[in-house]
Amino acid sequence: MLDPRLHTTWLVNAASGAAAATVRAPMARPFSWTGVRDRLVVTDLEVVTVTHDTAILTWSTHRRDRAGRWHPAASDTEVRLAPADSAAPPVTRYFDARRTAHHYAELRGLEPGRRYRFTACSDGETAVPGRTWVTRRPETPEVTGVFTTAPPPPGRLLRTIALANDTHWGEERSGLILAGLPPGLRHDDGHYPQVMTEALLHDVRRPERAADHLVIAGDLTDCGSAEQCAGVGARLDEWGVRGRDYFVCRGNHDAPRESGDHWGAVFGPVGRLSCHELGGLRLIGLDTTRRRGAGGTISADQIAHLRAILAADSDMPTLVFGHHPASRHAALSNPGGPGFVLDRASAAALQACYRTAPGVFLHHSGHTHRNRRSRPDSVEYLEVAAVKEYPGGYALLRVYERGYTVHFHRIAAAAALAWTSRTRKQYFGLHPDHALGSLTDRNHGARHDFSGVTTVH
């Protein structure tokens, strides 16, 4: 079942030539630049992240060759900024003279709760959004040129957790749906999941991110082979200690095969949940996979175990993660329909457990490769986009004494940005409207009592 709004968006984009534009490269002003080979095209502007004191913008630059094909073109990176309530012209707040076609500008030291006007540009040309509805809606910051920082929740920052999923270690072609269609994309060296996973592990430990823990909600591998499971497991073990530094659950790509349960041999048995306590913060990982098929389910034994854990201390702040989305909104709004996510009976049983446990504040999932937030009740149901392809990132969950924030971050490494830009063109150029999510899907917060949670020592 395809969500009518998403279906309409895809059709509108296709009718307007999005497919043709993205096979080459999107044009910011096609009506005036046709045939101009030496003009720099500065496009695909996205205001990806807005925190209480930081904003992160990305865009790309292209030129035509003699045959009329678009190619990445290196240029500088600049962002001009001014308070929105000031009449003063924007001044350069970020400038990087290093030449690149894949631009990443992180503005730090902003004032919480303030509106800012901005202009992003390269070699003097102003960046504009690409031919996607998600960044061309009238109210988006890419169109208005204005974003607003939000104050953080009250109290001290206690813990920072990186929420990631869908690394697909070992995958060789990105963008396939069925039987080799669409044709998909290959990385130059054929190992883009490893490139993106390596960049993820480095990114979350940058001082600006300073993640205390990493949660990967399924599809760690492409097909659950012994080689893939051992490879990703070894790399994660080099990065940290499982159950202390990083936490994982199984996805449908990690399901047991005829050759055996190789994922289980590395990470844990099939059909069981995991539970860990981090200084008063509880993390519960669910196995939502079936033996066959893309959809998800939760066994009766897992539900009973979950119910017992929550009943033992229903007020303890609890983050639950599982590969398949669990809300009705997710079932109806993803292009694969209800059969692609957690089955209705499992979702209902899960939500019944949450209603008796006020400490559960967030359910993190992957699988749909998109950023999407829904709150059918007091629990937030969060889908985080894939690591392995556009928009290529993870969400940072920051826990304060009286609330939490969630901010999606694009992986900043140069190789990751290049691959992210390339896979932006997947599915005939329609992927951004599905995967990026709205600004509030990517950046939001909520109040919750975390006063009993300790800081990391």
KAQUILIN-V584378 format. One record per residue. N is the residue number from 1. RES is the residue in one small letter. PHI is phi in whole degrees, 0 to 359 (* if undefined). OMEGA is omega in degrees with one decimal (NA if undefined). BURIAL is I if it has 9 or more other ideal C-beta (glycine too) atoms within 8 Angstrom, else O. Layout:
BEGIN
n: [N/N]
res: [RES/RES]
phi: [PHI/PHI]
omega: [OMEGA/OMEGA]
burial: [BURIAL/BURIAL]
END
This chain:
BEGIN
n: [1/2/3/4/5/6/7/8/9/10/11/12/13/14/15/16/17/18/19/20/21/22/23/24/25/26/27/28/29/30/31/32/33/34/35/36/37/38/39/40/41/42/43/44/45/46/47/48/49/50/51/52/53/54/55/56/57/58/59/60/61/62/63/64/65/66/67/68/69/70/71/72/73/74/75/76/77/78/79/80/81/82/83/84/85/86/87/88/89/90/91/92/93/94/95/96/97/98/99/100/101/102/103/104/105/106/107/108/109/110/111/112/113/114/115/116/117/118/119/120/121/122/123/124/125/126/127/128/129/130/131/132/133/134/135/136/137/138/139/140/141/142/143/144/145/146/147/148/149/150/151/152/153/154/155/156/157/158/159/160/161/162/163/164/165/166/167/168/169/170/171/172/173/174/175/176/177/178/179/180/181/182/183/184/185/186/187/188/189/190/191/192/193/194/195/196/197/198/199/200/201/202/203/204/205/206/207/208/209/210/211/212/213/214/215/216/217/218/219/220/221/222/223/224/225/226/227/228/229/230/231/232/233/234/235/236/237/238/239/240/241/242/243/244/245/246/247/248/249/250/251/252/253/254/255/256/257/258/259/260/261/262/263/264/265/266/267/268/269/270/271/272/273/274/275/276/277/278/279/280/281/282/283/284/285/286/287/288/289/290/291/292/293/294/295/296/297/298/299/300/301/302/303/304/305/306/307/308/309/310/311/312/313/314/315/316/317/318/319/320/321/322/323/324/325/326/327/328/329/330/331/332/333/334/335/336/337/338/339/340/341/342/343/344/345/346/347/348/349/350/351/352/353/354/355/356/357/358/359/360/361/362/363/364/365/366/367/368/369/370/371/372/373/374/375/376/377/378/379/380/381/382/383/384/385/386/387/388/389/390/391/392/393/394/395/396/397/398/399/400/401/402/403/404/405/406/407/408/409/410/411/412/413/414/415/416/417/418/419/420/421/422/423/424/425/426/427/428/429/430/431/432/433/434/435/436/437/438/439/440/441/442/443/444/445/446/447/448/449/450/451/452/453/454/455/456/457]
res: [m/l/d/p/r/l/h/t/t/w/l/v/n/a/a/s/g/a/a/a/a/t/v/r/a/p/m/a/r/p/f/s/w/t/g/v/r/d/r/l/v/v/t/d/l/e/v/v/t/v/t/h/d/t/a/i/l/t/w/s/t/h/r/r/d/r/a/g/r/w/h/p/a/a/s/d/t/e/v/r/l/a/p/a/d/s/a/a/p/p/v/t/r/y/f/d/a/r/r/t/a/h/h/y/a/e/l/r/g/l/e/p/g/r/r/y/r/f/t/a/c/s/d/g/e/t/a/v/p/g/r/t/w/v/t/r/r/p/e/t/p/e/v/t/g/v/f/t/t/a/p/p/p/p/g/r/l/l/r/t/i/a/l/a/n/d/t/h/w/g/e/e/r/s/g/l/i/l/a/g/l/p/p/g/l/r/h/d/d/g/h/y/p/q/v/m/t/e/a/l/l/h/d/v/r/r/p/e/r/a/a/d/h/l/v/i/a/g/d/l/t/d/c/g/s/a/e/q/c/a/g/v/g/a/r/l/d/e/w/g/v/r/g/r/d/y/f/v/c/r/g/n/h/d/a/p/r/e/s/g/d/h/w/g/a/v/f/g/p/v/g/r/l/s/c/h/e/l/g/g/l/r/l/i/g/l/d/t/t/r/r/r/g/a/g/g/t/i/s/a/d/q/i/a/h/l/r/a/i/l/a/a/d/s/d/m/p/t/l/v/f/g/h/h/p/a/s/r/h/a/a/l/s/n/p/g/g/p/g/f/v/l/d/r/a/s/a/a/a/l/q/a/c/y/r/t/a/p/g/v/f/l/h/h/s/g/h/t/h/r/n/r/r/s/r/p/d/s/v/e/y/l/e/v/a/a/v/k/e/y/p/g/g/y/a/l/l/r/v/y/e/r/g/y/t/v/h/f/h/r/i/a/a/a/a/a/l/a/w/t/s/r/t/r/k/q/y/f/g/l/h/p/d/h/a/l/g/s/l/t/d/r/n/h/g/a/r/h/d/f/s/g/v/t/t/v/h]
phi: [*/253/302/302/292/294/299/297/300/298/294/297/298/295/294/274/93/298/297/295/293/275/296/269/188/296/257/286/225/295/289/248/251/302/84/270/273/261/276/283/257/247/216/61/298/221/272/284/229/224/256/288/222/217/225/237/242/227/198/224/232/217/221/275/267/296/274/89/276/274/224/303/229/286/200/277/231/218/228/255/219/203/301/293/270/250/274/292/292/299/246/295/255/217/212/228/282/297/275/207/263/237/261/220/238/249/266/246/73/281/270/299/70/233/269/232/266/217/222/258/206/223/49/84/267/283/283/230/292/285/277/224/293/299/249/247/296/302/266/287/297/296/269/282/72/224/227/232/280/248/298/288/296/294/95/284/285/257/212/234/237/273/255/223/188/57/280/53/306/100/294/249/219/259/94/276/246/205/52/79/238/308/297/82/232/247/283/303/255/79/230/297/298/293/300/290/293/300/294/301/297/287/295/290/257/298/305/290/257/49/290/280/215/232/245/245/267/91/53/293/242/276/220/69/288/299/295/294/295/294/294/290/297/295/293/294/291/291/283/189/260/293/90/232/264/227/222/223/223/276/245/298/287/262/296/302/246/300/280/127/264/289/297/297/295/265/246/145/297/288/77/237/270/241/221/223/245/239/57/93/249/259/243/238/255/252/263/255/270/258/295/222/95/275/288/239/207/233/294/299/296/294/299/296/295/299/300/292/298/293/294/295/204/288/265/296/305/226/253/251/224/204/292/270/304/240/260/295/301/296/296/270/258/274/299/279/79/301/290/270/248/295/296/299/295/294/298/295/295/296/293/295/297/293/295/259/228/297/286/289/243/207/243/259/219/234/76/275/59/216/265/205/237/217/226/291/210/286/263/274/254/242/259/247/295/289/288/282/205/312/279/61/193/203/255/261/264/253/258/252/299/236/166/217/233/233/225/278/237/284/294/269/301/301/296/292/296/295/290/300/298/292/283/302/272/300/56/60/85/265/298/303/295/274/265/292/80/284/301/283/299/272/219/196/203/203/275/195/271/244/297/271/273/266/277/280/265]
omega: [-178.1/178.4/-175.8/-179.1/178.6/178.7/178.8/178.9/-179.7/-179.3/179.0/178.8/-179.9/-179.1/-177.8/176.3/-179.6/-178.5/-179.0/-177.0/-174.4/174.1/175.6/171.9/-176.4/178.9/-179.1/179.8/-171.6/-176.1/-176.5/-174.5/-178.9/176.8/178.8/-172.2/-173.5/-179.0/178.3/177.6/-175.4/-167.4/-179.7/178.9/176.6/171.2/-168.3/-170.8/172.0/177.9/179.9/-177.4/-175.5/170.4/-179.0/-179.3/174.5/173.9/-179.3/179.5/-175.2/168.8/173.8/169.1/-176.6/178.7/179.0/179.6/179.5/178.6/175.1/-179.3/-176.9/178.7/-179.6/-175.4/-177.2/172.1/175.7/-169.9/174.2/173.1/-176.1/-179.1/179.3/177.6/-178.7/178.7/178.0/177.4/-178.8/179.7/178.6/175.0/176.7/-176.7/179.0/-174.0/178.7/174.4/-175.3/-165.6/-178.5/-177.4/179.5/-179.7/-177.0/176.5/178.4/-178.9/179.7/176.2/-177.6/175.9/-179.0/169.0/-178.2/170.1/175.4/-177.9/176.2/-176.5/176.7/179.3/-177.2/177.7/177.7/178.8/176.3/-175.8/178.6/-177.4/-174.4/177.8/179.0/173.5/-173.1/-174.1/-176.2/178.4/177.7/179.1/-176.1/-174.8/-177.5/170.4/-177.4/173.6/-179.5/178.7/176.4/176.6/179.7/173.6/-177.8/170.3/-174.7/-177.3/175.0/-176.9/175.3/179.4/-176.4/178.4/173.0/172.6/175.9/-179.5/179.3/178.6/-176.6/-179.4/-177.3/174.0/177.9/174.6/-175.6/172.7/176.0/179.7/-18.2/-173.3/177.3/-176.2/174.8/173.9/-178.8/-179.6/175.2/-175.3/-176.0/177.2/177.2/177.5/-177.5/179.1/177.9/179.8/176.3/-175.9/175.5/-172.3/-174.6/178.0/172.3/-179.5/-179.3/-179.7/173.9/178.8/175.7/-176.6/177.4/176.0/177.7/-171.7/167.6/-174.0/174.2/-176.9/177.8/-177.5/175.9/179.7/179.7/-179.1/-179.2/-178.7/178.6/-178.4/-178.6/177.8/179.6/-179.5/178.5/178.8/173.1/-176.5/-176.2/-178.4/178.0/-177.6/175.6/-179.3/179.7/-175.7/-176.8/167.0/-175.4/172.4/-177.0/176.6/179.4/-175.2/178.8/178.6/177.8/-179.9/177.8/179.8/-176.6/176.9/179.1/179.0/-179.4/-169.0/-179.9/-173.7/178.9/172.3/-179.8/174.4/174.0/-179.5/179.9/176.2/-178.3/177.1/179.7/175.9/-176.2/175.9/179.7/177.4/-177.8/169.7/-176.0/-172.5/170.8/175.5/179.2/175.7/-177.0/-177.8/-174.9/176.1/175.8/-178.2/178.2/178.8/178.7/178.8/179.3/178.6/178.5/-179.4/-179.4/179.1/-178.2/-179.6/-178.3/175.3/-172.8/-177.2/-179.0/177.7/-170.4/172.0/176.9/176.6/177.4/-171.2/-172.9/175.9/-170.5/-177.8/177.0/177.7/178.8/-179.3/-174.5/-173.0/179.2/-175.0/179.9/178.4/-175.7/-178.7/-177.0/-175.4/-179.4/-178.5/-171.3/-178.2/179.3/179.0/179.8/179.1/179.2/-178.5/175.4/175.8/-177.7/-177.7/179.0/-178.2/-176.8/178.9/179.3/-175.9/-176.1/173.7/-176.2/177.6/176.1/169.9/-178.0/178.7/-179.4/170.9/179.7/-179.5/172.9/-179.4/178.6/176.2/-175.9/-179.5/174.0/174.9/-171.3/169.6/-178.7/-177.6/-173.8/171.3/-164.1/-177.5/178.1/-0.1/168.4/-178.3/-174.3/176.0/173.5/174.4/178.5/-175.7/176.2/-177.3/-175.2/177.9/179.6/173.2/174.7/177.5/177.4/180.0/171.0/178.8/-165.9/-178.0/-175.8/179.8/178.7/179.1/178.9/179.4/177.2/178.8/-179.0/-178.3/171.5/-176.6/-178.5/176.0/176.7/177.5/-175.6/-173.4/-178.6/-179.1/176.3/-162.9/-170.3/-176.0/179.7/178.8/179.6/171.7/-175.4/-173.4/-179.3/178.9/-179.9/176.8/175.5/-177.8/176.2/-173.6/179.2/-178.6/179.0/175.4/176.6/-178.4/NA]
burial: [O/O/I/O/O/I/I/O/I/I/O/I/I/I/O/O/O/I/I/O/I/I/O/O/I/I/I/I/O/O/O/O/I/O/O/O/I/O/O/I/I/I/I/I/I/I/I/I/I/I/I/I/I/I/I/I/I/I/I/I/I/I/I/I/I/O/O/O/O/I/I/I/I/O/I/I/I/I/I/I/I/I/I/I/O/O/O/O/O/I/O/O/O/I/O/O/O/O/O/I/I/I/I/I/I/I/I/O/O/I/O/I/O/I/I/I/I/I/I/I/I/I/O/O/I/O/I/I/I/I/I/I/I/I/I/I/O/O/O/I/I/I/I/O/O/I/I/I/I/I/O/I/I/O/I/O/O/I/I/I/I/I/I/I/I/I/I/I/I/I/I/O/O/I/I/I/O/O/O/O/O/I/O/I/I/I/I/O/O/O/O/I/I/I/I/I/I/I/I/I/I/I/I/I/O/I/O/O/I/O/I/O/I/I/I/I/I/I/I/I/I/I/O/I/I/I/O/I/I/I/I/I/I/O/I/I/I/O/I/I/O/I/O/O/O/I/I/I/I/I/I/I/I/I/I/I/I/O/O/O/I/I/I/I/O/O/I/O/O/I/O/I/I/I/I/I/I/I/I/I/I/I/I/I/I/I/I/I/I/I/O/O/O/O/I/I/I/I/O/O/O/I/I/O/I/I/I/O/I/I/O/O/O/I/O/I/I/I/I/I/I/I/I/I/I/I/I/O/I/I/I/I/O/I/I/I/I/O/O/I/I/I/O/O/O/I/I/O/I/I/I/O/I/I/O/O/I/O/I/I/I/I/I/I/I/I/I/I/I/I/I/I/I/I/O/I/O/O/I/I/I/I/I/I/I/I/I/I/I/I/I/I/I/I/I/I/I/I/I/I/I/I/I/I/I/I/I/I/I/I/I/I/I/O/O/I/I/I/I/I/I/O/I/I/I/I/I/I/I/I/I/I/I/I/I/I/I/O/I/O/I/I/I/I/I/O/O/I/O/I/O/O/I/O/O/O/O]
END
